[in-house]
Amino acid sequence: MKLNKTKFTKCEMVEVDFGRADLTGSSFNDCDLRNAVFDNTNLSKCDFRKANNYIIDPENNKISKAKFSLLGIPGLLTKHDIVIG
């Protein structure tokens, strides 16, 4: 599924399956991504700085040049079962 440069704004994207999607250059502004699935997804150049509740495995998705806020870092490290605080 190609969704390049899509601007998602004020969305509740709960349990959305983005598996194998190409979201290159998309932005997620004020979006709730709780339980959204990112599996083998191209997230290059995506902007997640204003998104929340996401879990993304950097080893299983392309995240080159994607933007994240410091508050979103735990969503990138979930699989490692570490505590950040």
Residue pairs with C-beta under 8 A, 6 or more apart in sequence:
1 18
1 20
1 21
1 22
2 21
2 22
3 21
3 22
3 23
3 26
4 22
4 23
4 24
4 25
4 26
5 24
5 25
5 26
6 23
6 26
6 27
7 26
7 27
7 29
8 26
8 27
8 28
8 29
8 31
9 29
9 30
9 31
10 29
10 30
10 31
11 28
11 30
11 31
11 32
12 31
12 32
13 28
13 31
13 32
13 33
13 36
14 32
14 33
14 34
14 35
14 36
15 34
15 35
15 36
15 37
16 33
16 36
16 37
17 36
17 37
18 36
18 37
18 38
18 39
18 41
19 37
19 38
19 39
19 40
19 41
20 39
20 40
20 41
21 41
21 42
22 41
22 42
23 41
23 42
23 43
23 46
24 42
24 43
24 44
24 45
24 46
25 44
25 45
25 46
26 43
26 46
26 47
27 46
27 47
28 46
28 47
28 48
28 50
28 51
28 54
29 47
29 50
29 51
30 50
30 51
31 50
31 51
31 52
32 51
32 52
32 53
33 51
33 52
33 53
33 54
34 53
35 53
36 54
36 55
38 54
38 55
38 56
38 57
38 60
38 61
39 60
39 61
40 60
40 61
41 61
41 62
42 61
42 62
43 56
43 61
43 62
43 63
43 66
44 62
44 63
44 64
44 65
44 66
45 64
45 65
45 66
46 63
46 66
46 67
47 66
47 67
48 54
48 56
48 66
48 67
48 68
48 69
48 72
49 67
49 68
49 69
49 72
50 69
51 72
52 71
52 72
53 75
54 72
54 75
55 75
55 78
56 63
56 75
56 76
57 76
57 78
57 79
58 76
68 75
68 76
73 84
74 84
77 84
